[in-house]
Amino acid sequence: QVQLVESGGGLVQAGGSLRLSCAASGRTFSSYNMGWFRQAPGKEREFVAAISRSGGSTYYEDSVKGRFRISRVNAKNTVYLQMNSLKPEDTAVYYCAAAYTGWGAGAAYDYWGQGTQVTVSS
């Protein structure tokens, strides 16, 4: 069992930055590929970014490439999402998720956090 707790969301002006954190419980964090997703009001949840178990590989949705960066520190059981040059269309609830097998947008994620709200004002 893995429990995920996101933090770091908030209200920011367009062009600003936020760093989201996702803290995982348990000793097996390094066994999971991790992902960030988001869901805006009235829209389906969408993939944002993923990182492999070791952190050596990353993958991003096209609209966030060059602006967001996913990273992880396995010793701290934490995955991060650094978000720069934020836009109003980035407003959403952001979720982290853990996948034991597979990775990226199409993986079957086994565990999900409760989400953290990110609001970008214009």
Backbone bond lengths (Angstrom), bond angles and torsions (degrees), N, CA, C in turn:
res aa  C-N    CA-C-N  psi(-1)  N-CA   C-N-CA  omega(-1)  CA-C   N-CA-C  phi
1 Q - - - 1.460 - - 1.520 109.90 -
2 V 1.300 116.40 134.00 1.460 121.86 178.09 1.526 107.70 -125.39
3 Q 1.295 116.12 129.57 1.464 120.71 174.17 1.517 108.88 -108.65
4 L 1.316 115.02 136.29 1.466 121.65 -176.42 1.525 109.31 -121.17
5 V 1.316 115.55 133.12 1.460 120.80 -179.90 1.523 109.06 -130.20
6 E 1.325 115.48 115.97 1.456 121.02 179.22 1.527 111.12 -88.17
7 S 1.326 115.50 152.56 1.459 121.55 174.33 1.520 108.65 -154.04
8 G 1.329 115.59 168.24 1.458 120.21 175.18 1.514 115.36 103.42
9 G 1.326 116.92 -4.20 1.457 118.79 178.39 1.518 111.29 -71.23
10 G 1.322 115.64 172.14 1.453 119.96 179.23 1.505 111.55 164.61
11 L 1.330 114.50 -167.07 1.461 122.26 179.48 1.523 108.94 -103.32
12 V 1.322 116.31 130.32 1.463 120.99 -178.98 1.527 108.44 -142.85
13 Q 1.310 116.01 150.99 1.462 120.24 176.75 1.519 110.30 -78.02
14 A 1.309 115.67 155.01 1.457 120.99 175.92 1.531 109.48 -54.82
15 G 1.319 115.32 136.84 1.455 121.14 -177.34 1.513 113.30 92.84
16 G 1.318 116.59 -11.09 1.458 120.82 -179.10 1.515 113.19 -83.58
17 S 1.324 114.83 -173.85 1.464 121.62 -175.84 1.520 110.41 -133.30
18 L 1.305 114.82 152.25 1.462 123.13 171.07 1.528 108.05 -143.73
19 R 1.332 115.66 152.22 1.450 119.69 171.75 1.519 109.04 -121.57
20 L 1.295 115.86 119.19 1.454 121.63 176.48 1.526 109.20 -91.34
21 S 1.315 114.80 145.17 1.453 121.47 175.50 1.523 108.97 -123.11
22 C 1.306 115.51 149.89 1.460 121.24 175.52 1.516 106.87 -135.56
23 A 1.328 115.71 111.18 1.455 121.86 -179.22 1.520 109.40 -96.00
24 A 1.323 115.62 130.97 1.458 121.42 -178.32 1.514 110.93 -109.27
25 S 1.309 115.71 143.73 1.461 120.40 175.30 1.522 108.86 -90.14
26 G 1.303 116.44 166.75 1.454 120.24 174.69 1.516 113.21 90.15
27 R 1.329 114.89 167.27 1.453 121.15 -175.57 1.514 113.19 -96.37
28 T 1.339 117.13 -0.90 1.462 119.47 -171.25 1.519 112.86 -108.88
29 F 1.325 116.70 22.71 1.468 120.59 -177.34 1.523 111.00 -54.74
30 S 1.308 117.37 -41.03 1.465 120.75 -176.36 1.529 112.61 -69.66
31 S 1.325 117.04 -7.52 1.469 120.67 177.51 1.526 112.69 -85.38
32 Y 1.330 116.24 -7.51 1.453 121.06 -173.78 1.516 112.43 -111.47
33 N 1.320 114.55 135.56 1.457 119.88 163.64 1.526 107.18 -75.75
34 M 1.304 116.94 144.05 1.456 120.84 -174.12 1.519 111.27 -119.53
35 G 1.307 114.77 151.20 1.464 119.55 178.88 1.511 111.43 -141.31
36 W 1.309 115.37 157.08 1.459 123.23 170.63 1.525 107.86 -116.49
37 F 1.315 115.01 137.20 1.454 123.15 176.91 1.521 108.11 -129.83
38 R 1.327 115.80 166.94 1.461 118.74 175.54 1.529 109.30 -146.61
39 Q 1.317 113.97 155.10 1.460 120.40 177.72 1.515 109.33 -138.43
40 A 1.310 115.68 117.12 1.455 122.03 177.11 1.533 109.33 -89.24
41 P 1.317 117.82 157.63 1.471 120.39 179.78 1.518 111.89 -55.75
42 G 1.318 116.36 129.68 1.448 121.52 177.62 1.514 114.94 76.15
43 K 1.324 117.01 6.34 1.464 120.39 -178.89 1.514 110.33 -122.25
44 E 1.333 115.04 162.15 1.450 119.68 176.36 1.526 110.46 -76.90
45 R 1.305 114.12 156.02 1.461 118.53 175.61 1.522 109.61 -64.71
46 E 1.337 116.01 139.59 1.457 119.63 -179.13 1.524 110.94 -130.31
47 F 1.302 114.13 152.71 1.462 122.24 178.34 1.523 110.12 -71.99
48 V 1.324 116.38 142.42 1.459 121.56 178.08 1.532 111.01 -117.05
49 A 1.329 116.75 -53.76 1.457 119.98 -175.23 1.521 109.40 -161.11
50 A 1.329 115.76 157.36 1.459 121.31 177.44 1.517 109.89 -142.74
51 I 1.324 114.60 155.99 1.452 121.04 178.60 1.514 108.66 -140.93
52 S 1.326 116.13 141.84 1.446 121.03 -177.73 1.526 110.96 -76.66
53 R 1.325 115.90 172.28 1.472 121.25 -175.04 1.523 112.27 -55.17
54 S 1.303 116.05 -44.13 1.472 119.93 -176.88 1.522 112.59 -83.68
55 G 1.320 115.92 -14.32 1.460 120.10 -174.41 1.517 113.07 88.66
56 G 1.321 116.72 0.71 1.450 120.04 -175.37 1.518 115.18 -76.94
57 S 1.326 116.28 -17.94 1.464 120.37 -179.96 1.520 109.69 -128.32
58 T 1.318 114.85 139.05 1.462 120.97 176.98 1.520 109.76 -133.69
59 Y 1.323 114.93 159.59 1.464 120.65 -178.01 1.516 107.93 -149.91
60 Y 1.337 116.05 137.92 1.462 120.60 -174.81 1.517 111.52 -130.17
61 E 1.319 113.68 148.83 1.457 119.81 169.70 1.523 107.77 -70.86
62 D 1.312 116.64 145.98 1.465 120.58 -170.64 1.528 113.77 -55.89
63 S 1.317 117.46 -38.93 1.466 119.12 -173.07 1.530 113.13 -70.91
64 V 1.330 118.23 -13.56 1.461 120.36 -179.26 1.521 112.73 -110.50
65 K 1.314 117.87 -5.24 1.460 120.62 179.76 1.518 110.43 -58.46
66 G 1.316 115.19 134.38 1.450 120.34 179.86 1.517 113.79 84.57
67 R 1.339 117.17 -12.21 1.474 120.17 179.31 1.522 111.48 -114.23
68 F 1.317 117.93 -35.35 1.463 122.94 -178.57 1.519 109.84 -107.69
69 R 1.330 115.00 151.18 1.461 119.72 175.88 1.518 109.20 -139.90
70 I 1.316 115.75 125.85 1.461 121.39 177.39 1.521 108.74 -97.88
71 S 1.313 115.79 140.97 1.466 120.83 178.07 1.523 108.42 -150.47
72 R 1.318 115.78 168.12 1.464 119.62 178.57 1.518 109.83 -148.57
73 V 1.322 115.28 152.34 1.455 122.83 172.51 1.515 106.11 -126.30
74 N 1.311 115.96 101.17 1.466 119.26 -174.63 1.524 112.01 -64.43
75 A 1.308 117.49 -31.75 1.466 120.26 178.92 1.522 111.94 -64.96
76 K 1.326 115.97 -21.47 1.466 120.84 178.98 1.523 112.08 -106.61
77 N 1.324 117.43 3.89 1.471 121.72 -178.74 1.530 111.42 52.18
78 T 1.313 116.20 42.39 1.455 119.96 -173.69 1.532 111.17 -135.72
79 V 1.323 114.86 140.19 1.451 121.78 172.08 1.525 107.65 -119.33
80 Y 1.310 115.98 144.74 1.459 121.76 -174.99 1.531 110.54 -122.03
81 L 1.322 114.36 156.19 1.455 120.58 170.20 1.520 107.24 -134.26
82 Q 1.322 115.93 105.23 1.455 121.64 175.81 1.515 108.28 -85.52
83 M 1.317 116.15 122.23 1.464 120.99 -176.40 1.519 108.81 -118.45
84 N 1.310 115.68 117.56 1.463 122.54 179.62 1.519 110.11 -116.54
85 S 1.319 115.69 164.29 1.468 121.50 178.30 1.522 111.08 48.99
86 L 1.307 115.63 48.05 1.464 120.21 -175.73 1.519 112.11 -65.06
87 K 1.327 114.25 146.94 1.458 122.52 -178.96 1.523 109.35 -121.58
88 P 1.322 118.03 156.01 1.472 119.23 177.47 1.530 112.35 -54.83
89 E 1.317 117.81 -32.67 1.469 120.39 -179.91 1.520 113.33 -72.05
90 D 1.318 117.85 -6.04 1.470 121.13 173.31 1.523 111.55 -82.85
91 T 1.326 116.94 -6.68 1.466 120.48 179.86 1.523 110.24 -61.20
92 A 1.327 115.69 125.49 1.459 121.20 -176.76 1.521 109.08 -178.27
93 V 1.316 115.13 170.95 1.464 120.66 165.23 1.522 106.61 -88.90
94 Y 1.314 115.42 128.52 1.461 121.57 -177.59 1.529 109.32 -104.09
95 Y 1.329 114.35 132.69 1.459 121.79 -178.08 1.529 110.05 -121.72
96 C 1.316 116.17 142.09 1.452 118.34 167.51 1.517 108.76 -103.20
97 A 1.328 115.70 156.14 1.452 121.44 -176.40 1.516 109.63 -148.16
98 A 1.325 115.75 154.46 1.462 122.46 -177.80 1.517 109.47 -121.88
99 A 1.337 115.25 133.77 1.465 121.77 179.11 1.515 109.64 -122.49
100 Y 1.333 116.65 123.63 1.470 119.52 179.40 1.520 110.72 -78.50
101 T 1.318 116.72 -35.31 1.460 120.39 176.25 1.519 108.31 -124.35
102 G 1.333 114.75 144.51 1.455 119.40 -179.24 1.511 110.53 75.27
103 W 1.324 114.06 166.39 1.462 117.60 175.87 1.514 109.59 -159.77
104 G 1.303 116.72 167.78 1.448 120.35 -179.51 1.507 112.56 91.35
105 A 1.325 115.96 -165.35 1.456 121.37 -173.49 1.520 112.72 -63.90
106 G 1.303 117.88 -33.09 1.455 120.86 -173.28 1.500 116.10 -96.69
107 A 1.320 117.50 4.10 1.458 120.33 -177.60 1.522 111.40 -69.89
108 A 1.303 115.63 156.97 1.460 121.75 173.76 1.518 107.63 -90.03
109 Y 1.307 115.82 101.93 1.454 120.32 -176.80 1.531 109.69 -81.04
110 D 1.318 114.75 131.22 1.453 120.35 -172.94 1.523 113.39 -87.97
111 Y 1.304 116.69 -33.47 1.465 121.21 -175.67 1.526 109.67 -132.54
112 W 1.324 114.29 145.94 1.466 121.50 -178.41 1.521 110.02 -133.58
113 G 1.323 115.13 147.38 1.453 119.93 172.28 1.518 110.39 -85.62
114 Q 1.332 115.03 -179.78 1.461 120.85 -177.66 1.527 112.76 -85.75
115 G 1.288 117.11 -15.67 1.462 120.82 176.71 1.509 113.76 98.46
116 T 1.322 115.42 155.74 1.450 122.58 175.00 1.523 108.44 -136.66
117 Q 1.320 116.20 136.51 1.453 121.12 -174.72 1.520 111.36 -81.41
118 V 1.321 116.03 131.83 1.458 122.83 172.73 1.525 107.48 -120.21
119 T 1.318 115.81 123.49 1.454 120.93 178.86 1.520 109.04 -123.84
120 V 1.325 116.01 125.10 1.454 121.68 -179.17 1.520 108.10 -113.65
121 S 1.319 116.35 118.11 1.462 120.55 -179.04 1.521 110.57 -92.42
122 S 1.311 115.36 148.80 1.470 119.77 -178.67 1.512 111.61 -90.29
